[in-house]
Amino acid sequence: MQPCPTNVTNPDDYAYYDKEWYDEFRESVVKRLLEVTAKKNNDYTTGTTNTNPFANFDRSEDFGVQPLVGLCIRMQDKFQRAMTFAKDGKLEVTEGNDQVEDIFFDIMGYCLLAQGMLERDKQVRKHTF
């Protein structure tokens, strides 16, 4: 494997996308992810008056579904769309927040929620027993 030249300035060249570029890309994605997930969390948990960041998933218990299972079901919906794109090379619905990139962005958001739910459950068990 040859080292990637550092003087590549053409974004049409794969060599342009080196580790330095990727570090900057990751930082911008994570920043955007934190901003968007904070807003979505507010919208999905009935606004600023509700302090439970997992409220919408906790409500899945009303249907006999554990919150983490409910979250995984939503992730599976996203994975299904990603699989369709991987198989067909396109999606039928691509308006608004239905772009391919949004699928993976939503999955990252669900992963953050899952980590939070797991930590909450671990802390509650730790202090309950």
CYANA upper distance limits for C-alpha pairs under 8 A (distance plus 0.5 A):
  4 CYS  CA     15 ALA  CA      6.37
  4 CYS  CA     18 ASP  CA      7.35
  5 PRO  CA     15 ALA  CA      7.31
  6 THR  CA     16 TYR  CA      8.45
  8 VAL  CA     13 ASP  CA      8.15
  8 VAL  CA     15 ALA  CA      7.06
  8 VAL  CA     16 TYR  CA      5.86
  9 THR  CA     16 TYR  CA      6.74
 10 ASN  CA     16 TYR  CA      6.84
 11 PRO  CA     16 TYR  CA      6.23
 11 PRO  CA     17 TYR  CA      8.16
 12 ASP  CA     16 TYR  CA      8.14
 13 ASP  CA     17 TYR  CA      8.32
 16 TYR  CA     21 TRP  CA      8.08
 17 TYR  CA     21 TRP  CA      6.01
 17 TYR  CA     22 TYR  CA      7.19
 18 ASP  CA     22 TYR  CA      6.71
 19 LYS  CA     23 ASP  CA      6.54
 20 GLU  CA     24 GLU  CA      7.02
 21 TRP  CA     25 PHE  CA      6.61
 22 TYR  CA     26 ARG  CA      6.50
 23 ASP  CA     27 GLU  CA      6.83
 24 GLU  CA     28 SER  CA      6.80
 25 PHE  CA     29 VAL  CA      6.67
 26 ARG  CA     30 VAL  CA      6.56
 27 GLU  CA     31 LYS  CA      6.60
 28 SER  CA     32 ARG  CA      6.64
 29 VAL  CA     33 LEU  CA      6.41
 30 VAL  CA     34 LEU  CA      6.64
 31 LYS  CA     35 GLU  CA      6.88
 32 ARG  CA     36 VAL  CA      6.52
 33 LEU  CA     37 THR  CA      6.32
 33 LEU  CA    105 PHE  CA      7.72
 33 LEU  CA    108 MET  CA      8.35
 33 LEU  CA    109 GLY  CA      7.51
 34 LEU  CA     38 ALA  CA      6.61
 35 GLU  CA     39 LYS  CA      7.08
 36 VAL  CA     40 LYS  CA      6.57
 37 THR  CA     41 ASN  CA      6.25
 37 THR  CA    109 GLY  CA      6.71
 38 ALA  CA     42 ASN  CA      6.87
 39 LYS  CA     43 ASP  CA      6.90
 40 LYS  CA     44 TYR  CA      6.51
 41 ASN  CA     45 THR  CA      6.45
 41 ASN  CA     53 PRO  CA      6.88
 42 ASN  CA     46 THR  CA      7.00
 42 ASN  CA     47 GLY  CA      5.28
 42 ASN  CA     48 THR  CA      6.60
 42 ASN  CA     53 PRO  CA      8.32
 43 ASP  CA     47 GLY  CA      6.02
 44 TYR  CA     55 ALA  CA      8.42
 44 TYR  CA     56 ASN  CA      6.70
 45 THR  CA     50 ASN  CA      6.98
 45 THR  CA     52 ASN  CA      7.74
 45 THR  CA     53 PRO  CA      7.06
 45 THR  CA     54 PHE  CA      7.65
 45 THR  CA     55 ALA  CA      5.85
 45 THR  CA     56 ASN  CA      6.03
 46 THR  CA     50 ASN  CA      6.78
 50 ASN  CA     55 ALA  CA      8.44
 54 PHE  CA     58 ASP  CA      6.44
 54 PHE  CA    113 LEU  CA      7.90
 54 PHE  CA    117 MET  CA      7.83
 55 ALA  CA     59 ARG  CA      6.68
 56 ASN  CA     60 SER  CA      7.59
 57 PHE  CA     61 GLU  CA      8.36
 57 PHE  CA     67 PRO  CA      5.30
 57 PHE  CA     68 LEU  CA      7.83
 57 PHE  CA     70 GLY  CA      6.71
 57 PHE  CA     71 LEU  CA      6.96
 58 ASP  CA     66 GLN  CA      7.96
 58 ASP  CA     67 PRO  CA      5.48
 59 ARG  CA     63 PHE  CA      8.34
 59 ARG  CA     67 PRO  CA      7.91
 60 SER  CA     64 GLY  CA      7.24
 60 SER  CA     65 VAL  CA      5.80
 60 SER  CA     66 GLN  CA      6.98
 60 SER  CA     67 PRO  CA      6.34
 60 SER  CA     70 GLY  CA      6.76
 61 GLU  CA     65 VAL  CA      5.31
 61 GLU  CA     66 GLN  CA      6.03
 61 GLU  CA     67 PRO  CA      7.03
 65 VAL  CA     69 VAL  CA      6.95
 65 VAL  CA     70 GLY  CA      6.72
 66 GLN  CA     70 GLY  CA      6.73
 67 PRO  CA     71 LEU  CA      6.74
 68 LEU  CA     72 CYS  CA      6.66
 68 LEU  CA    114 ALA  CA      7.19
 68 LEU  CA    117 MET  CA      7.66
 69 VAL  CA     73 ILE  CA      6.70
 70 GLY  CA     74 ARG  CA      7.03
 71 LEU  CA     75 MET  CA      6.82
 71 LEU  CA    110 TYR  CA      7.47
 71 LEU  CA    114 ALA  CA      7.75
 72 CYS  CA     76 GLN  CA      6.57
 73 ILE  CA     77 ASP  CA      6.94
 74 ARG  CA     78 LYS  CA      7.11
 75 MET  CA     79 PHE  CA      6.68
 75 MET  CA    107 ILE  CA      6.60
 75 MET  CA    110 TYR  CA      7.26
 76 GLN  CA     80 GLN  CA      6.50
 77 ASP  CA     81 ARG  CA      7.06
 78 LYS  CA     82 ALA  CA      6.79
 78 LYS  CA    103 ILE  CA      6.28
 78 LYS  CA    104 PHE  CA      8.20
 78 LYS  CA    106 ASP  CA      8.07
 78 LYS  CA    107 ILE  CA      7.28
 79 PHE  CA     83 MET  CA      6.54
 79 PHE  CA    103 ILE  CA      8.28
 80 GLN  CA     84 THR  CA      6.76
 81 ARG  CA     85 PHE  CA      6.79
 81 ARG  CA     91 LEU  CA      8.26
 81 ARG  CA    103 ILE  CA      7.90
 82 ALA  CA     86 ALA  CA      6.62
 82 ALA  CA    100 VAL  CA      7.79
 82 ALA  CA    103 ILE  CA      7.26
 82 ALA  CA    104 PHE  CA      8.38
 83 MET  CA     87 LYS  CA      6.51
 84 THR  CA     88 ASP  CA      6.31
 84 THR  CA     89 GLY  CA      8.06
 84 THR  CA     90 LYS  CA      8.00
 84 THR  CA     91 LEU  CA      7.56
 85 PHE  CA     89 GLY  CA      5.32
 85 PHE  CA     90 LYS  CA      5.44
 85 PHE  CA     91 LEU  CA      6.25
 85 PHE  CA    100 VAL  CA      8.06
 86 ALA  CA     90 LYS  CA      8.25
 91 LEU  CA    100 VAL  CA      8.21
 93 VAL  CA     98 ASP  CA      6.90
 93 VAL  CA     99 GLN  CA      8.42
 94 THR  CA     98 ASP  CA      5.31
 94 THR  CA     99 GLN  CA      5.50
 94 THR  CA    100 VAL  CA      8.13
 95 GLU  CA     99 GLN  CA      7.26
 97 ASN  CA    102 ASP  CA      6.61
 98 ASP  CA    102 ASP  CA      6.66
 98 ASP  CA    103 ILE  CA      7.74
 99 GLN  CA    103 ILE  CA      7.43
100 VAL  CA    104 PHE  CA      7.69
101 GLU  CA    105 PHE  CA      6.74
102 ASP  CA    106 ASP  CA      6.45
103 ILE  CA    107 ILE  CA      6.83
104 PHE  CA    108 MET  CA      6.77
105 PHE  CA    109 GLY  CA      6.92
106 ASP  CA    110 TYR  CA      6.71
107 ILE  CA    111 CYS  CA      6.65
108 MET  CA    112 LEU  CA      6.90
109 GLY  CA    113 LEU  CA      6.89
110 TYR  CA    114 ALA  CA      6.56
111 CYS  CA    115 GLN  CA      6.66
112 LEU  CA    116 GLY  CA      6.76
113 LEU  CA    117 MET  CA      6.63
114 ALA  CA    118 LEU  CA      6.58
115 GLN  CA    119 GLU  CA      6.65
116 GLY  CA    120 ARG  CA      6.55
117 MET  CA    121 ASP  CA      6.59
118 LEU  CA    122 LYS  CA      6.56
119 GLU  CA    123 GLN  CA      6.61
120 ARG  CA    124 VAL  CA      6.61
121 ASP  CA    125 ARG  CA      6.57
122 LYS  CA    126 LYS  CA      6.53
123 GLN  CA    127 HIS  CA      6.75
124 VAL  CA    128 THR  CA      6.43
125 ARG  CA    129 PHE  CA      6.63
